[in-house]
Amino acid sequence: MFLSVFDMFKVGVGPSSSHTMGPMVAAARFLDLMRASPFEFAGLRGSLHGSLAFTGVGHATDRATILGLAGFEPDSYDHDKAEETLDAIRETGRVTPPGLPELRFTPKDDLIFDYGPALPGHANGMILMATDAQGDVILQETYYSIGGGFVLTEQELADGKDTDDGTPVPYPFKSAAEMLEMAEHSGKSIAEMKRENEIAHGCPQSFASGTARLWEVMNACIERGLATDGELPGGLQVKRRAKSIRDQLEAERGMNLNAPHTINDWISAYAMAVNEENAAGGQVVTAPTNGAAGVMPAVLRYWLDHVPGAVPSKIEDFLLTAAAIGGLVKFNASISGAEAGCQAEVGSASAMAAAGLAAVMGGTPEQVENAAEIALEHHLGMTCDPVNGLVQVPCIERNGLGAIKAVSAASLALRGDGTHLIPLDACIETMRQTGADMHEHYKETSLGGLAVNVPNC
């Protein structure tokens, strides 16, 4: 099993990897399908199902789908151009994607939120259609946004298609047990094995520049969040807090007011900065999802700014180790809140961050695996119940606490020798089973939990 670090960490746009980025990617794929078709098209239609319908407005799923059908993609997203394009589409009822003719598309009529039963393949389903001059559907495809910005067609999902292109890699571990066994036999760290797998799929130069860009975007997101205040969009009147927290912490420096636990406030501020940016529709890196995008950058920034001996040259090791753990979770369970609740998002992110931190602080592969297990274990059962369908409450603070748990998990693991009772594989399987048992009301539908017990206005 091979899942690239660039599959696990994608540069994209908020507020949701599965509900915003995924639909935009699906729309781009549908445009490619149209370009390869011999038919003459005159219009577009679409329908959103399951979780994409229930929380679609709060997650900007409609907006992402419209922009995707107009030719926008997450990695190259331009906010100002997107606003202009949306205004033009609403005014004219037309889209003109690159390489295709002008097409009829009136969002309020041609993009339907279907609140009936979800499509059979996944909780996040959507159907895109192209019509002829008479309005008859002549091309149709069903897409599933399976978490973290990953998108599969109905057929790809049925075939069990993964991101693995079949290229052999030196260390093809599918479980944590295999990963540890290969590490022992090779004498390599998890990051070293993961790096060799990555290089087998591409050149070392592009890999190094790619990982450098990931941290550049993550850190820039932290900085924007720490510098911006005001109110987040969506109607809940949630105020940004990261800037205020950072300002207070800066003011207290040198005043002998800092208790040891104040470091938790720094970690929370870094994570909340990212998720406030995400909630505002800013540029983030899925890690492994947008809803959990603040955990890993916060832990990495904590390490760089607050841990003696931290050096930027090890950032790549952190990302590689985290990606290895994230790949195991995705392959053997889920990173989708709509599929398994927030344990699959913030829980997975916390496990990934704990592993990365343990690795760059000199942990053995066994200690790294232990760190990931501790972090994931203590997120088991966590529901995904965003108030009003927005990635704000409880999501923003939850990233801060997920980052704090990651640091604690890494620290505990490094205090031991790597031996522990519950293997990471057992914890991942438990998460999968718990997600399967969890009621759909608690899996990103906003039909239960905080979403129905907190006033939405």
Rosetta blueprint (number, residue, H / E / L):
1 M L
2 F L
3 L L
4 S L
5 V H
6 F H
7 D H
8 M H
9 F L
10 K L
11 V E
12 G E
13 V E
14 G L
15 P L
16 S L
17 S H
18 S H
19 H H
20 T H
21 M H
22 G H
23 P H
24 M H
25 V H
26 A H
27 A H
28 A H
29 R H
30 F H
31 L H
32 D H
33 L H
34 M H
35 R H
36 A L
37 S L
38 P L
39 F L
40 E L
41 F L
42 A L
43 G E
44 L E
45 R E
46 G E
47 S E
48 L E
49 H E
50 G E
51 S H
52 L H
53 A H
54 F H
55 T L
56 G L
57 V L
58 G L
59 H L
60 A L
61 T H
62 D H
63 R H
64 A H
65 T H
66 I H
67 L H
68 G H
69 L H
70 A L
71 G L
72 F L
73 E L
74 P H
75 D H
76 S H
77 Y L
78 D L
79 H H
80 D H
81 K H
82 A H
83 E H
84 E H
85 T H
86 L H
87 D H
88 A H
89 I H
90 R H
91 E H
92 T H
93 G L
94 R E
95 V E
96 T L
97 P L
98 P L
99 G L
100 L L
101 P L
102 E L
103 L E
104 R E
105 F L
106 T L
107 P H
108 K H
109 D H
110 D H
111 L E
112 I E
113 F E
114 D E
115 Y L
116 G L
117 P L
118 A L
119 L L
120 P L
121 G L
122 H L
123 A L
124 N E
125 G E
126 M E
127 I E
128 L E
129 M E
130 A E
131 T E
132 D L
133 A L
134 Q L
135 G L
136 D L
137 V E
138 I E
139 L E
140 Q E
141 E E
142 T E
143 Y E
144 Y E
145 S E
146 I E
147 G E
148 G L
149 G L
150 F E
151 V E
152 L E
153 T E
154 E H
155 Q H
156 E H
157 L H
158 A H
159 D L
160 G L
161 K L
162 D L
163 T L
164 D L
165 D L
166 G L
167 T L
168 P L
169 V L
170 P L
171 Y L
172 P L
173 F L
174 K L
175 S L
176 A H
177 A H
178 E H
179 M H
180 L H
181 E H
182 M H
183 A H
184 E H
185 H H
186 S H
187 G L
188 K L
189 S L
190 I H
191 A H
192 E H
193 M H
194 K H
195 R H
196 E H
197 N H
198 E H
199 I H
200 A H
201 H L
202 G L
203 C L
204 P H
205 Q H
206 S H
207 F H
208 A H
209 S H
210 G H
211 T H
212 A H
213 R H
214 L H
215 W H
216 E H
217 V H
218 M H
219 N H
220 A H
221 C H
222 I H
223 E H
224 R H
225 G H
226 L H
227 A H
228 T L
229 D L
230 G L
231 E E
232 L L
233 P L
234 G L
235 G L
236 L L
237 Q L
238 V L
239 K E
240 R L
241 R L
242 A H
243 K H
244 S H
245 I H
246 R H
247 D H
248 Q H
249 L H
250 E H
251 A H
252 E H
253 R L
254 G L
255 M L
256 N L
257 L L
258 N L
259 A L
260 P L
261 H L
262 T H
263 I H
264 N H
265 D H
266 W H
267 I H
268 S H
269 A H
270 Y H
271 A H
272 M H
273 A H
274 V H
275 N H
276 E H
277 E H
278 N H
279 A H
280 A L
281 G L
282 G L
283 Q E
284 V E
285 V E
286 T L
287 A L
288 P L
289 T L
290 N L
291 G L
292 A L
293 A L
294 G L
295 V H
296 M H
297 P H
298 A H
299 V H
300 L H
301 R H
302 Y H
303 W H
304 L H
305 D H
306 H H
307 V L
308 P L
309 G L
310 A L
311 V L
312 P H
313 S H
314 K H
315 I H
316 E H
317 D H
318 F H
319 L H
320 L H
321 T H
322 A H
323 A H
324 A H
325 I H
326 G H
327 G H
328 L H
329 V H
330 K H
331 F H
332 N H
333 A L
334 S L
335 I L
336 S L
337 G H
338 A H
339 E H
340 A H
341 G L
342 C H
343 Q H
344 A H
345 E L
346 V H
347 G H
348 S H
349 A H
350 S H
351 A H
352 M H
353 A H
354 A H
355 A H
356 G H
357 L H
358 A H
359 A H
360 V H
361 M L
362 G L
363 G L
364 T L
365 P H
366 E H
367 Q H
368 V H
369 E H
370 N H
371 A H
372 A H
373 E H
374 I H
375 A H
376 L H
377 E H
378 H L
379 H L
380 L L
381 G L
382 M L
383 T L
384 C E
385 D L
386 P L
387 V H
388 N H
389 G H
390 L L
391 V L
392 Q L
393 V L
394 P L
395 C H
396 I H
397 E H
398 R H
399 N H
400 G H
401 L H
402 G H
403 A H
404 I H
405 K H
406 A H
407 V H
408 S H
409 A H
410 A H
411 S H
412 L H
413 A H
414 L H
415 R L
416 G L
417 D L
418 G L
419 T L
420 H L
421 L L
422 I L
423 P L
424 L H
425 D H
426 A H
427 C H
428 I H
429 E H
430 T H
431 M H
432 R H
433 Q H
434 T H
435 G H
436 A H
437 D H
438 M L
439 H L
440 E H
441 H H
442 Y H
443 K E
444 E L
445 T L
446 S L
447 L L
448 G L
449 G L
450 L H
451 A H
452 V H
453 N H
454 V L
455 P L
456 N L
457 C L
